[in-house]
Amino acid sequence: MQAEDKFKDRIGGIKKRFISALDTRAREFEGLLSRIVRNEDAAQALEELRIGVHKIRGVAPTLGLPKLGELATETEQDINSMLAGDDPQTAAAKFLKSLDVLLNELKATAQQP
């Protein structure tokens, strides 16, 4: 087996594990969102969510999932706006919308064969 084929096999295995973990990641994000909405240590939950979204933003495009990476980028930007204290109502509305779209994409991608 050539080096290129070995590399593709390794990346394929990493991608498969990444995709198989997306359902769990989506549930974690939903739990963090619930804490934010209930204002239960919301700042910490928002930061944990930002870190999780940032990881997806970095890994997804590398594994050939550009749409997921783009949605994670948008969500991370919206989280950063909230953390920066930008117009709270507008920032919260954008954040909730982008997170909903990201969660739907996480779940859809997790269903891929």
matplotlib code that plots the C-alpha trace (Angstrom):
import matplotlib.pyplot as plt

x = [0.0, 1.3, 1.8, -1.0, -3.4, -2.4, -3.0, -6.5, -7.3, -6.2, -8.2, -11.2, -11.0, -10.7, -13.7, -15.8, -15.1, -15.7, -19.1, -20.1, -19.5, -21.7, -24.9, -23.3, -21.8, -25.2, -26.8, -23.9, -24.6, -28.3, -27.6, -25.3, -28.0, -30.5, -28.2, -27.8, -31.5, -32.2, -29.3, -27.6, -24.0, -24.7, -21.4, -19.5, -21.9, -21.5, -17.7, -17.9, -20.2, -17.8, -14.9, -16.9, -18.0, -14.5, -13.2, -15.8, -14.9, -11.3, -11.7, -14.8, -13.3, -10.1, -12.2, -14.1, -17.1, -16.9, -20.6, -20.3, -17.2, -18.9, -21.9, -19.6, -17.7, -20.9, -22.0, -18.7, -18.8, -22.3, -21.1, -18.2, -20.6, -22.6, -19.4, -18.3, -21.6, -22.7, -26.4, -27.8, -31.1, -29.7, -26.7, -28.9, -31.3, -28.4, -26.8, -30.0, -30.6, -27.1, -26.9, -30.2, -28.9, -25.6, -27.4, -29.5, -26.4, -24.6, -27.6, -27.9, -24.1, -24.2, -26.8, -24.4, -23.2]
y = [0.0, 3.4, 6.2, 8.2, 5.2, 4.8, 8.4, 8.3, 5.2, 7.0, 10.1, 8.0, 6.3, 9.7, 11.0, 8.0, 8.4, 12.2, 11.6, 8.9, 11.3, 14.1, 12.9, 13.0, 16.4, 17.7, 16.5, 18.2, 21.5, 21.2, 20.7, 23.7, 25.7, 24.7, 25.9, 29.2, 29.7, 28.9, 31.2, 28.3, 29.4, 30.7, 32.4, 29.1, 27.2, 29.7, 29.4, 25.6, 25.8, 28.2, 25.8, 22.8, 24.7, 26.0, 22.4, 21.4, 24.6, 23.4, 19.7, 19.5, 21.1, 19.1, 15.9, 17.0, 18.5, 22.1, 23.0, 21.8, 23.9, 27.0, 26.7, 26.2, 29.3, 31.3, 30.0, 30.7, 34.3, 34.7, 33.3, 35.8, 38.6, 37.6, 37.3, 40.7, 42.2, 43.4, 44.4, 41.6, 41.0, 40.9, 38.8, 36.3, 36.0, 35.4, 33.0, 30.9, 30.8, 29.8, 27.2, 25.7, 25.4, 23.9, 21.4, 20.3, 19.8, 17.9, 15.5, 15.1, 14.5, 11.9, 10.0, 9.7, 6.2]
z = [0.0, -1.0, 1.5, 0.0, 0.4, 4.0, 4.7, 3.1, 5.2, 8.4, 7.5, 6.6, 10.1, 11.8, 9.8, 10.7, 14.4, 14.2, 12.5, 14.9, 17.8, 16.4, 17.9, 21.4, 20.6, 19.6, 22.8, 24.8, 23.0, 23.7, 27.4, 27.4, 25.6, 28.2, 31.0, 29.1, 28.7, 32.3, 33.3, 35.2, 35.1, 31.7, 31.1, 31.8, 29.6, 26.8, 27.0, 27.0, 23.9, 22.2, 22.8, 21.4, 18.4, 17.8, 17.7, 15.1, 13.1, 12.9, 12.3, 10.0, 6.9, 7.3, 7.1, 4.0, 5.8, 4.7, 5.3, 8.9, 9.3, 7.9, 10.2, 13.2, 12.2, 12.0, 15.4, 17.0, 15.7, 17.2, 20.5, 20.4, 19.8, 22.9, 25.0, 23.8, 25.0, 21.6, 21.3, 23.6, 21.8, 18.3, 19.4, 21.2, 18.3, 15.8, 18.2, 18.7, 15.0, 14.0, 16.8, 15.7, 12.1, 13.4, 15.6, 12.6, 10.5, 13.2, 13.5, 9.7, 9.3, 12.1, 10.0, 7.0, 6.2]

ax = plt.figure().add_subplot(projection="3d")
ax.plot(x, y, z, "-o")
ax.set_aspect("equal")
plt.show()
